Amino acid sequence: MEAKYLDISREILEIRRQHKVIKPIKVEAHRFINDLLQLLFPHFTSDIYYSPEEVAGKVSLLKRNLKSLLISLNNNSIEKIDEISEKFFEKMFSINQELWKDAEAICEGDPAAHSVDEVILAYPGFRAIAIFRFAHELFELKVPILPRILTEYAHQETGIDIHPGATIGHSFFIDHGTGIVIGETTEIGNNVKIYQGVTLGALSVEKKLAQTKRHPTIKDNVIIYAQAVILGGNTTIGENSIIGGNVWLTESVPANSIVYHKSEVRLRNTNEPEPLEFII
């Protein structure tokens, strides 16, 4: 070993000692959420379960894997880990029911969807929502790091970035989805539909505002079309409103509103001579 590398090697070794983990957390986290979704949705696996006992056995295995992940994060006592794991799996069935409502809402709301099975198998919006709902439960249980690893995995796979701290009601519909950003303190009601490129963000990203509501509130039955940007913790979109594409909003909108961006489009006949422009 060349002497010039020894100092930096010592630094690397010290960093590794300070941030020691028992196993590669990201790989195991991805495996955990995929195994969980494969249990709940037969669309994602060839595994067949013939009895309740077999399903219960799989749940026990998943619970063990979650505990192993929590231990790897090195931030919980063993007692706390047991409590978190129990509470998480107690909510598994209700979260699963929410996901079926999401899939049904997407199927009913999109003319291009021919079945709920197609939605589950092929729609990135559904996958992002599914991972988010489980990550959100871990976030509510004060689990560090892991919820963000899960939602960033969904972001990587789908292009949809939902912070696990966001609150989202039932029958949530993401159509297309690429480029959607939903911030940590966003509150979304029931039966909301969002198209690609929508940002539900903060007006300021100052660190001192970390514990405040920085992102908007979207009430029930709202539709937000592509590329709309809605910012600010005091911004509320009222029930049954429609937000048009490319709208930029930093103030509240009352219920039953239609908000749209007016742009100018010019048409010219191709046979008409085009005026010359000289730029010096």
N, C-alpha and C positions, 0 to 999 in steps of 0.2 A: 504494500500500500504506500503510495506517495505521501510524503509528510504534509504536503500542502492541503491534502484532503482530510487530515486528522481533526483539525479544529471544527470544520463544518460537520464532520461525522459525529463528533461529540454533541454538538448542538441538536442534530437530528435525533440522536439517541435519547437525549434529555426530553425533547418534545414528545417522543413516543412514550416515554415513561410517564409523563404528566397526563397524557391523553389515552391511557391504556384502555382497551376494550377487550371483552372476552371473545367476541366473534365479529365478523364483518357486518355491521348493523344494516347498511343499506341493502345488501344482498338478502339478508334474512328477513328484513321488513317487506321487501318486494315479494318474497316467497310466501310470507305469512298472509298478506292481503290477497294474493292470488289463490292460495289454498282455501281461504275463507269464502271467497266468491265462487270457487268451484264447488264447494259444499252446498251453497245456497242456490246456485244456478247450474243445472245440469248442462247448459249450453257450453260451458267452458271446460268440460272434462269428459273422459270416457268412463270414469268411475261409476259403479252401480252399487247402491246400498239396498239390501234386502230386508232390513229390520231396523226398528228404532234403536236397538242395541248397537248396531254398526254405526249409525249416525252419532249416537252418544259417545262412542269410542273416538270418532273423528273430532268431535268437539273437545274431548279431553286432551287429545293430541295438540289441537290448536291452542288450547289454554296453556298447556305446557310450553309451547313455542313462544307465546306472548310473554309468559313469565321470564323465559330465557332472554328475550329481547329487553325487557325492563331491567333485568339484572345487568345486562351489558351496558345499559345507559348509566349505571353506577350512581343513580341519584335517589334510589328508594331503599328503604329497609325491606327485609323479606316480608314482614307483616303487611306493609303497605302494598307490596307487589301482589300478594294474595288477594287483598281487598279490591285493588284496581281490576285484576283479572276477573274476579267474580262479578263485579258490577258491569264490566264490559260485556261479558257473555250473557248476563241477565237481560241486557238491552238488545241482544243480537236479533231476536225474533221480531221485535217491534221495528227495528231498523230495516229488516228484510221486508216487512209489510210496506214500509214507506217506499222502498225501492220498486216494488211492484206497482205502486200507485204512480211513481215517476214514469215507469215504462209504459203504463197504460195511457198516461197523459200525453206522452210523446206520440204514441201510436194513433190516438184519437185526434191529435192536433196537426199531424203532418200527413198531407194527402199522399206523399210518396212512401209512407210506411204501410206495409201490407199486413203486418202482424206484430204482436208483442215480442215474439221470438226474434223477428228481424231486428227490432229495436235493441234487444239485449245483446245480440250477436254482433251487430254492425254499426251501431250508433256511438260515436265517441262521446257525445253528450251524456249518454246513460252511464258509460264507464266512469267518466269524471265524477258524476254525481254519486255513483256507488262507492267509489273510494273516499270521496269527501265525507259521506255520512258516517262511515266508520272512523275516519280520522277525527271528525268533529267530536265524536263520543270520547275518544282518547284525550282530546284537547280539554273537554269539559271535566275529565277526571284528573286534570293537571299533569298529564304525562309530558315530560320534556322531549323535544326534538322529534320523536317518532311521528306525531301527527303531520309535521312539516315534511318529513321524508316521504310519507305516503302521498300527500297531495302534490308534492313535486314529482313523484313518480307518475301520477295521473297527468300532470302538466307535460312531462316528457313524452308520454304516450299519445296525448290527445290535443295538445296545444291549448288546453283550457286550464287557467290558473285560478283556483279557488282556495283562499286561505282557510285552514281548518277552524279558525275562530269565527267565521261567518255563521249567521243563523239563517236557515232556509226552511220554509214550510213545505207542506206536502204537494205532490203533483207538479213538480218543477220540470220545466221543459227547456232544454238547451238545444237549439236547432243549428246544425252545422258546427258551430262552436269555436272554430279556430280563432285564437287571439283574444278570447274573453278573459277579463281580469276582474275578480271579485275580492275586495279587500277584507281585512280581518274583522272589522266591526260593522260590516254590512248586515242589514236585516232585510230578509226577503220573505214576503208572505206566501199565501197559498195560491196555486194555479197561475204562477208567473211564467212568462215565456220570454226567452232572451235569444237574440241572434248573434252571429259571429261578430267579433271585434268590439263588443260592448265593454266599456270600462266602468266599474263601480268603485271609484277611488277616493283618495283624500285630497283636500286642497293644499295641505302642507305635510311634509314628511319629517318635520323636526322631531328629534328623539324625545324631547320633553313632553310631547303629546302622546306618547306610547300608551298611556293608560286612559285616554279619552276616546269618545266616539268620534272617529275621523271619517267614516264612510257612510253613504246614504242609506235611507230606509225606503224599501219598495213595498208598497201595500199589495193586497190581494188582487188577482186578476189583471195585472199590468202586463202589457206587451212592450218590449224594448227592441227596436229594430237595429240593423247592422251599423256598427261604428259609432253608436251614440256614446257620449261620455257624460257621466253623472258623478259629481264630486261633492264631498263635504258631509260632515256628520250631522249638520242641521238641515240637510236637504232631504225632503220627503216627497215621494211620488204617490199621489192619492190613488185610492181604489179605482179599478176599471179604466185607468188612463192608458193612452197609447203614446209612446215616445218614438218619433220618426227617426229614420236613419240620419247619421251625421250631426245630430243635435248635440250641443254642448250646454249642460245645465249645472248651475251652482246655486240654484234657489228652488224652493219647494213648488210643487204643482198640485192644485186641488184635485179632488176626486173627479172622475168622468171627463178628464181633459184630453185633448189631442194636441200634441206639441210637435211641430215639424220645422225643418230647416228649409228656407226658401233660397234657392240658388238660381242663377241666370244661365239659361242654355241658349246659345245662338246657332241658327241654322243658315247654311249658305248653299245655294245651288252650285253643283260642280261645274256647270257651264259658265258661271260668272267669273270674270277675271279676279284673281286674288290681289289685293293691294300690296305693293312692295313696302317693306319696312327696312330702313337703313339705320344700323346701329354703329356709331363711331366711338 
